[in-house]
Amino acid sequence: MKRTIELALKNVEEGGRPFACIVVKDGEIVGESANQVAQTNDPTAHAEILAIRKACKKLQTEHLTDCDIYILASPCPMCLGALYYCSPRKVEFITTREDYAPYYRDDRKYFELETFYSEYAKPIKERRLPMFYTKNSKGIDVYKRWKELNKR
């Protein structure tokens, strides 16, 4: 966790956002990153996403089942999804949204810490982000083809 705090603080000093993530396997750091959203103008450049990418590339796998992940703050839904996909042995964080809310604000149109997480529980038509489902059976053909090519 000490390294996670150091990365986040360094990032803040350099004009970045106060988030960082470390991926560890067998006591060795195999991926680490601070949040790079402000520096890259990439809203997906969260610390967890970047650290997971580095670790997976280094270990040549998409599964981090034998790794531990250390994060400065509880993960956002995007990062939580990435954590589920890579399936680490454990995830540890030291601050919650409620802990840092008095000190950190984000500037997104549909994102406020107070309401964002409740958006997921709402039916699609009630969400603040305009979303529309347009059924097209041709889309399922892609998955059918994948299944044909990946029979086990």
C-alpha atoms as an extended CHARMM CRD file, in Angstrom:
* protein
*
       152  EXT
         1         1  MET       CA              0.0000000000        0.0000000000        0.0000000000  PROA      1               0.0000000000
         2         2  LYS       CA              2.9240000000        2.3400000000        0.6420000000  PROA      2               0.0000000000
         3         3  ARG       CA              3.8460000000        2.1940000000       -3.0630000000  PROA      3               0.0000000000
         4         4  THR       CA              0.2200000000        2.8650000000       -4.0620000000  PROA      4               0.0000000000
         5         5  ILE       CA              0.1500000000        5.9980000000       -1.8950000000  PROA      5               0.0000000000
         6         6  GLU       CA              3.5070000000        7.1430000000       -3.3250000000  PROA      6               0.0000000000
         7         7  LEU       CA              2.2740000000        6.7280000000       -6.9170000000  PROA      7               0.0000000000
         8         8  ALA       CA             -0.9700000000        8.5920000000       -6.2480000000  PROA      8               0.0000000000
         9         9  LEU       CA              0.7710000000       11.4590000000       -4.4450000000  PROA      9               0.0000000000
        10        10  LYS       CA              3.3710000000       11.7950000000       -7.2040000000  PROA      10              0.0000000000
        11        11  ASN       CA              0.5660000000       11.8660000000       -9.7650000000  PROA      11              0.0000000000
        12        12  VAL       CA             -1.2150000000       14.6610000000       -7.8750000000  PROA      12              0.0000000000
        13        13  GLU       CA              2.0360000000       16.6550000000       -7.6650000000  PROA      13              0.0000000000
        14        14  GLU       CA              2.3750000000       16.3080000000      -11.4620000000  PROA      14              0.0000000000
        15        15  GLY       CA             -1.1830000000       17.5140000000      -12.1530000000  PROA      15              0.0000000000
        16        16  GLY       CA             -2.9190000000       14.1250000000      -12.2510000000  PROA      16              0.0000000000
        17        17  ARG       CA             -5.7600000000       12.6830000000      -10.2270000000  PROA      17              0.0000000000
        18        18  PRO       CA             -5.3980000000       11.0710000000       -6.7630000000  PROA      18              0.0000000000
        19        19  PHE       CA             -5.6790000000        7.3950000000       -7.6740000000  PROA      19              0.0000000000
        20        20  ALA       CA             -3.1560000000        4.5560000000       -8.0780000000  PROA      20              0.0000000000
        21        21  CYS       CA             -3.0420000000        0.7750000000       -8.3650000000  PROA      21              0.0000000000
        22        22  ILE       CA             -0.4250000000       -1.9540000000       -7.8960000000  PROA      22              0.0000000000
        23        23  VAL       CA             -0.6310000000       -5.5870000000       -9.0720000000  PROA      23              0.0000000000
        24        24  VAL       CA              1.5720000000       -8.0130000000       -7.1330000000  PROA      24              0.0000000000
        25        25  LYS       CA              2.4660000000      -11.6410000000       -7.8270000000  PROA      25              0.0000000000
        26        26  ASP       CA              4.6480000000      -13.6210000000       -5.4400000000  PROA      26              0.0000000000
        27        27  GLY       CA              5.8000000000      -10.4100000000       -3.7240000000  PROA      27              0.0000000000
        28        28  GLU       CA              6.8540000000       -8.7470000000       -7.0140000000  PROA      28              0.0000000000
        29        29  ILE       CA              5.1040000000       -5.7760000000       -8.6110000000  PROA      29              0.0000000000
        30        30  VAL       CA              4.0270000000       -6.9460000000      -12.0730000000  PROA      30              0.0000000000
        31        31  GLY       CA              1.9520000000       -3.8870000000      -12.9500000000  PROA      31              0.0000000000
        32        32  GLU       CA              1.4630000000       -0.4510000000      -11.5050000000  PROA      32              0.0000000000
        33        33  SER       CA             -0.0080000000        2.8450000000      -12.5540000000  PROA      33              0.0000000000
        34        34  ALA       CA             -1.4560000000        6.0840000000      -11.3480000000  PROA      34              0.0000000000
        35        35  ASN       CA             -4.6170000000        7.4480000000      -12.9250000000  PROA      35              0.0000000000
        36        36  GLN       CA             -3.7240000000        9.0220000000      -16.2870000000  PROA      36              0.0000000000
        37        37  VAL       CA             -7.0880000000       10.5010000000      -17.3020000000  PROA      37              0.0000000000
        38        38  ALA       CA             -6.0300000000       14.1580000000      -17.0040000000  PROA      38              0.0000000000
        39        39  GLN       CA             -2.6730000000       13.6040000000      -18.7060000000  PROA      39              0.0000000000
        40        40  THR       CA             -4.0010000000       11.6000000000      -21.6610000000  PROA      40              0.0000000000
        41        41  ASN       CA             -7.5290000000       12.9850000000      -22.0820000000  PROA      41              0.0000000000
        42        42  ASP       CA             -8.6400000000        9.3450000000      -21.9910000000  PROA      42              0.0000000000
        43        43  PRO       CA            -11.5760000000        8.8010000000      -19.5970000000  PROA      43              0.0000000000
        44        44  THR       CA            -10.7490000000        5.0820000000      -19.4220000000  PROA      44              0.0000000000
        45        45  ALA       CA             -7.1540000000        5.6190000000      -18.2550000000  PROA      45              0.0000000000
        46        46  HSD       CA             -7.9480000000        4.7470000000      -14.6490000000  PROA      46              0.0000000000
        47        47  ALA       CA             -5.1350000000        3.3820000000      -12.5090000000  PROA      47              0.0000000000
        48        48  GLU       CA             -6.7190000000       -0.0580000000      -12.1810000000  PROA      48              0.0000000000
        49        49  ILE       CA             -7.2510000000       -0.4480000000      -15.9200000000  PROA      49              0.0000000000
        50        50  LEU       CA             -3.6810000000        0.5950000000      -16.7440000000  PROA      50              0.0000000000
        51        51  ALA       CA             -2.0640000000       -1.5250000000      -14.0150000000  PROA      51              0.0000000000
        52        52  ILE       CA             -4.1260000000       -4.5750000000      -15.0170000000  PROA      52              0.0000000000
        53        53  ARG       CA             -3.1010000000       -4.1110000000      -18.6660000000  PROA      53              0.0000000000
        54        54  LYS       CA              0.5710000000       -3.9390000000      -17.7100000000  PROA      54              0.0000000000
        55        55  ALA       CA              0.3580000000       -6.9930000000      -15.4660000000  PROA      55              0.0000000000
        56        56  CYS       CA             -1.5080000000       -9.0590000000      -18.0520000000  PROA      56              0.0000000000
        57        57  LYS       CA              0.9690000000       -8.1030000000      -20.7540000000  PROA      57              0.0000000000
        58        58  LYS       CA              3.9440000000       -8.9350000000      -18.5420000000  PROA      58              0.0000000000
        59        59  LEU       CA              2.4590000000      -12.2560000000      -17.4090000000  PROA      59              0.0000000000
        60        60  GLN       CA              1.0410000000      -13.0770000000      -20.8770000000  PROA      60              0.0000000000
        61        61  THR       CA             -2.4340000000      -13.8420000000      -19.5100000000  PROA      61              0.0000000000
        62        62  GLU       CA             -5.8060000000      -12.2370000000      -19.0250000000  PROA      62              0.0000000000
        63        63  HSD       CA             -6.2550000000      -14.0680000000      -15.7160000000  PROA      63              0.0000000000
        64        64  LEU       CA             -4.6260000000      -12.6190000000      -12.6040000000  PROA      64              0.0000000000
        65        65  THR       CA             -5.9430000000      -15.3280000000      -10.2810000000  PROA      65              0.0000000000
        66        66  ASP       CA             -2.6120000000      -15.6370000000       -8.4740000000  PROA      66              0.0000000000
        67        67  CYS       CA             -2.1470000000      -11.8770000000       -8.0130000000  PROA      67              0.0000000000
        68        68  ASP       CA             -3.1190000000       -9.3720000000       -5.3470000000  PROA      68              0.0000000000
        69        69  ILE       CA             -4.2550000000       -5.8800000000       -6.3120000000  PROA      69              0.0000000000
        70        70  TYR       CA             -3.8150000000       -2.8160000000       -4.1160000000  PROA      70              0.0000000000
        71        71  ILE       CA             -5.8170000000        0.3290000000       -4.8620000000  PROA      71              0.0000000000
        72        72  LEU       CA             -5.8620000000        3.7010000000       -3.1710000000  PROA      72              0.0000000000
        73        73  ALA       CA             -9.6720000000        4.0170000000       -3.4020000000  PROA      73              0.0000000000
        74        74  SER       CA            -12.6390000000        1.7120000000       -3.7970000000  PROA      74              0.0000000000
        75        75  PRO       CA            -13.0300000000        0.9900000000       -7.5160000000  PROA      75              0.0000000000
        76        76  CYS       CA            -15.5100000000        2.6920000000       -9.8110000000  PROA      76              0.0000000000
        77        77  PRO       CA            -17.9070000000        0.4420000000      -11.7670000000  PROA      77              0.0000000000
        78        78  MET       CA            -15.6300000000        0.3570000000      -14.8430000000  PROA      78              0.0000000000
        79        79  CYS       CA            -12.6480000000       -0.7200000000      -12.7670000000  PROA      79              0.0000000000
        80        80  LEU       CA            -14.7400000000       -3.1220000000      -10.7110000000  PROA      80              0.0000000000
        81        81  GLY       CA            -15.7650000000       -4.7720000000      -13.9770000000  PROA      81              0.0000000000
        82        82  ALA       CA            -12.1160000000       -5.0600000000      -15.0150000000  PROA      82              0.0000000000
        83        83  LEU       CA            -11.2730000000       -6.5770000000      -11.6300000000  PROA      83              0.0000000000
        84        84  TYR       CA            -13.9810000000       -9.1920000000      -12.0400000000  PROA      84              0.0000000000
        85        85  TYR       CA            -12.7190000000      -10.0070000000      -15.5260000000  PROA      85              0.0000000000
        86        86  CYS       CA             -9.1020000000      -10.5270000000      -14.4460000000  PROA      86              0.0000000000
        87        87  SER       CA            -10.1770000000      -12.2880000000      -11.2090000000  PROA      87              0.0000000000
        88        88  PRO       CA             -7.3020000000      -11.5440000000       -8.8160000000  PROA      88              0.0000000000
        89        89  ARG       CA             -6.8000000000      -13.5040000000       -5.6130000000  PROA      89              0.0000000000
        90        90  LYS       CA             -7.7070000000      -10.3820000000       -3.6070000000  PROA      90              0.0000000000
        91        91  VAL       CA             -8.2470000000       -6.6420000000       -3.9240000000  PROA      91              0.0000000000
        92        92  GLU       CA             -7.3850000000       -4.2620000000       -1.1020000000  PROA      92              0.0000000000
        93        93  PHE       CA             -8.1460000000       -0.5300000000       -0.9130000000  PROA      93              0.0000000000
        94        94  ILE       CA             -7.6720000000        2.0620000000        1.8200000000  PROA      94              0.0000000000
        95        95  THR       CA            -10.1890000000        4.8330000000        1.0770000000  PROA      95              0.0000000000
        96        96  THR       CA            -13.8700000000        4.8320000000        0.1720000000  PROA      96              0.0000000000
        97        97  ARG       CA            -15.9120000000        7.2850000000       -1.8900000000  PROA      97              0.0000000000
        98        98  GLU       CA            -17.3770000000        8.6060000000        1.3360000000  PROA      98              0.0000000000
        99        99  ASP       CA            -13.8690000000        9.1290000000        2.7730000000  PROA      99              0.0000000000
       100       100  TYR       CA            -12.6210000000       11.2510000000       -0.1120000000  PROA      100             0.0000000000
       101       101  ALA       CA            -15.8640000000       12.9860000000       -1.1800000000  PROA      101             0.0000000000
       102       102  PRO       CA            -15.1530000000       16.1290000000        0.9140000000  PROA      102             0.0000000000
       103       103  TYR       CA            -11.8080000000       16.5660000000       -0.8870000000  PROA      103             0.0000000000
       104       104  TYR       CA            -12.2960000000       15.3520000000       -4.4480000000  PROA      104             0.0000000000
       105       105  ARG       CA            -14.9090000000       16.2210000000       -7.0900000000  PROA      105             0.0000000000
       106       106  ASP       CA            -15.1610000000       14.9510000000      -10.6320000000  PROA      106             0.0000000000
       107       107  ASP       CA            -16.5050000000       17.0380000000      -13.5030000000  PROA      107             0.0000000000
       108       108  ARG       CA            -18.5820000000       14.5960000000      -15.5370000000  PROA      108             0.0000000000
       109       109  LYS       CA            -22.0010000000       15.3360000000      -16.9890000000  PROA      109             0.0000000000
       110       110  TYR       CA            -23.6460000000       12.1500000000      -15.6840000000  PROA      110             0.0000000000
       111       111  PHE       CA            -21.2570000000       11.3530000000      -12.8460000000  PROA      111             0.0000000000
       112       112  GLU       CA            -21.6230000000       12.5360000000       -9.2950000000  PROA      112             0.0000000000
       113       113  LEU       CA            -20.3410000000       10.4190000000       -6.4360000000  PROA      113             0.0000000000
       114       114  GLU       CA            -23.6520000000       10.8620000000       -4.6180000000  PROA      114             0.0000000000
       115       115  THR       CA            -25.7940000000        9.4150000000       -7.4390000000  PROA      115             0.0000000000
       116       116  PHE       CA            -23.6410000000        7.5250000000       -9.9060000000  PROA      116             0.0000000000
       117       117  TYR       CA            -23.7000000000        4.0970000000       -8.3200000000  PROA      117             0.0000000000
       118       118  SER       CA            -27.4930000000        4.1120000000       -7.9780000000  PROA      118             0.0000000000
       119       119  GLU       CA            -27.7670000000        4.5850000000      -11.7640000000  PROA      119             0.0000000000
       120       120  TYR       CA            -26.8620000000        0.9220000000      -12.2940000000  PROA      120             0.0000000000
       121       121  ALA       CA            -29.8770000000       -0.2990000000      -10.3530000000  PROA      121             0.0000000000
       122       122  LYS       CA            -32.3170000000        1.7520000000      -12.4190000000  PROA      122             0.0000000000
       123       123  PRO       CA            -34.1270000000        0.3770000000      -15.4630000000  PROA      123             0.0000000000
       124       124  ILE       CA            -32.4090000000        1.6150000000      -18.6450000000  PROA      124             0.0000000000
       125       125  LYS       CA            -35.1840000000        4.0730000000      -19.5040000000  PROA      125             0.0000000000
       126       126  GLU       CA            -34.8500000000        5.7780000000      -16.0810000000  PROA      126             0.0000000000
       127       127  ARG       CA            -31.1010000000        6.3790000000      -16.2640000000  PROA      127             0.0000000000
       128       128  ARG       CA            -29.7390000000        9.8790000000      -16.7110000000  PROA      128             0.0000000000
       129       129  LEU       CA            -27.5660000000        8.7720000000      -19.6340000000  PROA      129             0.0000000000
       130       130  PRO       CA            -29.8040000000        8.4310000000      -22.6840000000  PROA      130             0.0000000000
       131       131  MET       CA            -29.6520000000        4.7510000000      -23.6830000000  PROA      131             0.0000000000
       132       132  PHE       CA            -31.7120000000        2.8750000000      -26.2540000000  PROA      132             0.0000000000
       133       133  TYR       CA            -31.9790000000       -0.8070000000      -27.0990000000  PROA      133             0.0000000000
       134       134  THR       CA            -32.5000000000       -1.5110000000      -30.7990000000  PROA      134             0.0000000000
       135       135  LYS       CA            -32.8000000000       -5.2290000000      -31.3710000000  PROA      135             0.0000000000
       136       136  ASN       CA            -31.0460000000       -6.6540000000      -34.4340000000  PROA      136             0.0000000000
       137       137  SER       CA            -30.8260000000      -10.4290000000      -34.7730000000  PROA      137             0.0000000000
       138       138  LYS       CA            -27.6840000000      -10.1180000000      -36.9240000000  PROA      138             0.0000000000
       139       139  GLY       CA            -25.8050000000       -9.1950000000      -33.7520000000  PROA      139             0.0000000000
       140       140  ILE       CA            -26.4330000000      -12.6540000000      -32.3340000000  PROA      140             0.0000000000
       141       141  ASP       CA            -24.8430000000      -14.1740000000      -35.4470000000  PROA      141             0.0000000000
       142       142  VAL       CA            -21.4760000000      -12.9240000000      -34.2000000000  PROA      142             0.0000000000
       143       143  TYR       CA            -21.8710000000      -14.9080000000      -30.9630000000  PROA      143             0.0000000000
       144       144  LYS       CA            -23.0990000000      -17.9770000000      -32.8190000000  PROA      144             0.0000000000
       145       145  ARG       CA            -19.9900000000      -17.8670000000      -34.9770000000  PROA      145             0.0000000000
       146       146  TRP       CA            -17.7700000000      -17.4840000000      -31.9150000000  PROA      146             0.0000000000
       147       147  LYS       CA            -19.3810000000      -20.5560000000      -30.3930000000  PROA      147             0.0000000000
       148       148  GLU       CA            -18.8050000000      -22.5500000000      -33.6010000000  PROA      148             0.0000000000
       149       149  LEU       CA            -15.1260000000      -21.6100000000      -33.6270000000  PROA      149             0.0000000000
       150       150  ASN       CA            -14.6150000000      -22.1850000000      -29.9000000000  PROA      150             0.0000000000
       151       151  LYS       CA            -16.2380000000      -25.5680000000      -29.2770000000  PROA      151             0.0000000000
       152       152  ARG       CA            -14.5450000000      -27.4250000000      -26.5040000000  PROA      152             0.0000000000
